[in-house]
């Protein structure tokens, strides 16, 4: 075992674990490490928003914990440790950091977010080596690193969630669960170090100690450390000299605690060793002149103001940081995004994908003839679509380029495909694109820009879509039909709904979603309830062999009594309406439901920290009357109308879904 050769070198040394965690204590004692336990007094109050990546927050917290104990011990305990070990474990999902829940409701929030999804567990570890010098001076050398493990939760029912929460186990666990105990029942799989999820990455820790003691000369000064790292052919980055109080969130917990300048030296190790770690030398007593940063030094961490408040790095600091190439590439993609969208829209509008489906292998001249466009324009559009992955291009024997649909175009872009998004794409081109061309006005005014885009005021999207003219009505219904066809199966099969015999699809439009439900559940009959103007057009979209288990009833779900059913389906409905209308609709649904009835709610579920999904957040820029919500917000909304959330599912399709039960 890699730690065996290190144990003897630690014999007789004072090793301290700066943590009260019984799990970390057990992990380290099981490998034979002898140490004292002195929990850190550092309050974990760092501002998470100041860190670019979650693991940086965990590593920085661990460093604060370790340094606090290392500096306190000579004063409070009258002894200087040789080594202090500290760790901080966090659970993250979609960039949101989940630490220990503060109460049961917080635990419920965390576990609901993790239900049915994969998340990351990061542990940041800091090892501080203390070197006593003359005149009661101490040098601190810090090694820090992190480990990531992927964990996938099963879909958790409401009963399972509360049963686990009421066990009390979640309350002192990062992310609200302990994988080594009852929480293990919630987990489908673990990719990576299991001990890392428990609270300490043992394998990575052992490799670090092996690297420090067996592969690097010992160093008690910054110069020696730098020479050691250079000898290993690793990259060294100098970071600005700063006092310990300039570390983000640093608090002096006792009058005796001293402020000491920090010198950072980052070491990037190869993947074959231990991933990435950083080394820091800290001296508790340095001359005042050492506090002056050189011109080329910069700080990757936020500094503290004279009042102890965290501030962003200065402009001068940032000027010395190289911009990331991936940032420039991403920014370029965003700037060109509207061009790519329009290329897709026009190719779809010209039925280019239909032409290449019926006659694959046409050259540009032949395609131009089919879509009735110029050869030059057709060539540029074809080549753009190839670059976007919508088409494939190859050379014939006569060296002419010929084109055919990609798999993406075959499944989604030809108008007659079973999962065609052709109707939805045309709706975006003809309705959404004009609205977004006035986005500046929409942001300034906070209102829908229908009047600027189309030259007339529209009180309701549906009023305009259904009552203006036949073509507008059909275009809107084709768009809704496309979404329902593509997302329908994922929504219908997200949960086992076989116990329900009757369902009512509110605002079910063409019945596409209803037909997916009857395909998935042979014993289910579905009533589509929508406006009269929609129902009268539904015949245009019926499949060749009409399923008699799907019926249509005309009505207004805000005003009329709803059809009786065991299950009510609300697919892509609530986000369109303002809060007062949503309350009316859900009150009608609640009134129609008896205890035990279900409501299947299907929408784009935003992340709690609004980091995604991008599609839902961009859709909100249309400034419609309604709003996009997270799964937790929808769950609270349903709870306010007498429903409890049984299951939540983030699908890989266009819509996520949750099942709520009437209590």
LINTA-V618203 format. One line per field, one symbol per residue. ss: DSSP state (2 for helix, 1 for strand, 0 for the rest). phi: phi as a letter, one per 20 degrees, with the letter a starting at -180 (. if undefined). burial: # if it has 16 or more other C-alpha atoms within 10 Angstrom, else .. Layout:
ss = ???
phi = ???
burial = ???
This chain:
ss = 000222222200001110000222222220000001100000000002220002222222222222222222222220000011111111111001110100022222222222000111111111111111022201111111111111111000022222222200222201000000022222111110022222000222222222222200000002222222222000111111111222000000000000001111111100000001111111100002222000000000001100000110002222200000222222222222222222222222200222222200011222222220002222222222222000111110000011111022222220000000022222222222222200222222200002222200000022222220022222222222222222222222000000000111110000022222222200001111110222200222200000000111110000000000001111100222002222222222222200000111111011000000022222222200000011222222222000111111100000011111110
phi = .fegfegffefneedceebeffffgfffffenfebddcgfefefdffffedfcgffffffffffgfffffefffeedlbdfebcdcbbdcdcblneeddffebfffffgffffegmcecdddceccddddcfcflmeceddddcbbcdcecdeffdfgffgffffffnfffddfmnbdfecffffeeebcdpffffffqbefffffffffffedccffbdbfffffffffgeldedcfcgfbfffefgnfceebfefdecfddececeefffecndccdcdcdfccfgfffefffeebdedfedffenefcfgfgffffeeffffffffffffffegffffffffffffelfffffffcfnfeffffgffelcffgffgffffffffenecdcbeefemefccbffffffecdffdfgdfdgfffffffedfggfffdffffffemcfdffffcmbfcfbgffffedfbfffffffffffffffffegffffdfcfdffedcccefmflengfgffffffcgeddcdedbfgfegfdfffdffgdfefedcccerdfedefegfbecddcdldffedfgfffffffffffffeegnfdcedcbeeffgemerfgfffffffflffebeceffffffffffdnddeebcceeedfcebbdddfd
burial = ..#..#...#....#####....##.##....###...####...#....#..#####################.....######################..#.##########################......################.####..##.##....##########...#..##..#..##########.###.####.......#..#..##.##......#..#############.....#############....#..#########.....#.....###.####.....#......#......................#..###.###.#######...####.###.........##.######...####........#####..#######...###########.######.##..#.....###..#..........###.....#####################.##.#..#.#################.##..########.###.##...........#.#######...##.#############....##.######.##...############.#.#...##..#############.##.###.###########..#########.
